[in-house]
Amino acid sequence: MAFTVILHIPNETSVAGEVEELPKATDSIIVVMNPRQKDGKDLHYIDTGAVKVIWPLAKVSFIEVLGDSDDEKIIGFVRE
């Protein structure tokens, strides 16, 4: 199961993408598939044909893990 994440890199645009698994405490890199800006635009410093990018975790401030859109379909706002 892939996770959608947002990488926050100091002094750079945040990077959205998918990862196969979340990094463990012992990992030193993260492999991101389909890297893009949060709004879906291409990143200016990555070739448009790149499908996977490897970032060293030392360069990442923090990682946001986004929820699955299917979760909202299952649990949604209910008004009675």
C-alpha positions as CSV (number, residue, x, y, z in Angstrom):
1,M,0.0,0.0,0.0
2,A,1.5,3.3,-1.0
3,F,1.3,6.4,1.2
4,T,0.9,9.9,-0.1
5,V,3.4,12.2,1.7
6,I,4.6,15.8,1.6
7,L,8.3,16.3,2.3
8,H,9.3,19.6,3.8
9,I,12.8,20.5,2.7
10,P,14.4,23.7,4.2
11,N,14.6,26.6,1.6
12,E,12.9,24.5,-1.1
13,T,9.4,24.0,-2.3
14,S,7.5,21.2,-0.5
15,V,7.5,17.9,-2.4
16,A,4.4,15.7,-2.7
17,G,4.6,12.1,-3.8
18,E,4.0,8.5,-2.9
19,V,6.2,6.1,-0.9
20,E,5.8,2.3,-0.7
21,E,6.6,2.4,3.0
22,L,7.2,5.0,5.6
23,P,10.9,5.5,6.7
24,K,12.1,3.7,9.7
25,A,14.3,5.2,12.4
26,T,17.3,3.4,11.0
27,D,16.7,4.7,7.4
28,S,19.0,7.3,5.9
29,I,17.0,7.9,2.6
30,I,13.5,8.1,1.4
31,V,12.4,7.0,-2.1
32,V,9.5,9.1,-3.5
33,M,7.5,8.1,-6.6
34,N,5.9,10.7,-8.8
35,P,7.5,13.8,-7.2
36,R,5.7,17.0,-7.7
37,Q,4.7,20.3,-5.9
38,K,1.7,20.2,-3.6
39,D,-0.4,21.8,-6.3
40,G,0.6,19.1,-8.8
41,K,3.0,21.2,-10.8
42,D,6.5,19.9,-11.8
43,L,9.5,20.6,-9.7
44,H,11.9,22.9,-11.6
45,Y,15.0,21.0,-10.4
46,I,13.8,17.5,-11.3
47,D,13.6,16.2,-14.9
48,T,10.0,15.8,-16.1
49,G,10.7,12.1,-17.0
50,A,11.8,11.1,-13.4
51,V,9.4,8.6,-11.8
52,K,11.4,8.1,-8.6
53,V,13.7,10.3,-6.6
54,I,15.9,9.4,-3.6
55,W,16.3,12.1,-0.9
56,P,18.6,11.8,2.1
57,L,16.5,12.1,5.2
58,A,19.2,14.5,6.6
59,K,17.9,17.1,4.2
60,V,14.2,16.7,5.2
61,S,12.8,18.7,8.1
62,F,9.7,16.7,8.5
63,I,7.3,14.5,6.5
64,E,3.5,14.8,6.4
65,V,1.5,11.6,5.7
66,L,-1.8,12.4,4.0
67,G,-4.9,10.4,4.6
68,D,-6.5,8.2,1.8
69,S,-9.4,9.7,0.0
70,D,-11.3,6.4,0.5
71,D,-11.3,7.1,4.2
72,E,-13.5,10.2,3.7
73,K,-15.9,8.0,1.7
74,I,-16.3,5.6,4.6
75,I,-16.4,8.1,7.4
76,G,-17.9,11.4,6.5
77,F,-19.9,14.2,8.0
78,V,-23.3,13.0,9.1
79,R,-26.1,15.5,10.1
80,E,-29.2,14.2,11.8
